[in-house]
Amino acid sequence: MKKEQPHTADVPPPPIAAVPKIEVLAPDQYNELGDGDYTVTAAGYAQGLWRDDGTASQPTDVLSLQPDGTWQTRPAGTAGNFERCKKTAAGAVYRPIGSDGKTWLVGMATETPNT
């Protein structure tokens, strides 16, 4: 006699489900600009983002952090203040309008598997 699988609603989640996960960007998304600054390729994060001209973001675009903390993208090769970041041990640091605005830390791994 074959035993029926319990309904999903009747089965508690496994303990691992309670362990928090932090999604971060990968180090191979950095694009060195040669002056100590970087841009970051949008890659899989392009979906659901938009460029400033209203067109859909592309995976090859670079991330553009707006002064209010929202994301947009720009075509690859763009390197304005909103696209530039510093690579630090803590992650990517953005400061779109310099000392007149906010500074943002974005989670960025220093190494990843399966590259």
Number of C-alpha atoms within 10 A of each C-alpha: 3 4 5 6 7 8 7 8 7 7 9 8 10 7 7 7 9 8 7 7 7 6 9 12 21 19 16 14 17 20 18 15 13 7 6 10 17 21 28 25 27 25 17 11 17 21 12 10 18 17 19 12 8 9 11 15 23 22 17 18 22 29 30 30 21 18 18 10 13 9 17 23 30 24 17 17 14 16 20 11 16 22 25 26 29 17 20 11 11 12 20 22 20 27 21 23 13 12 8 9 11 14 14 17 14 15 16 21 16 15 9 10 5 3 6
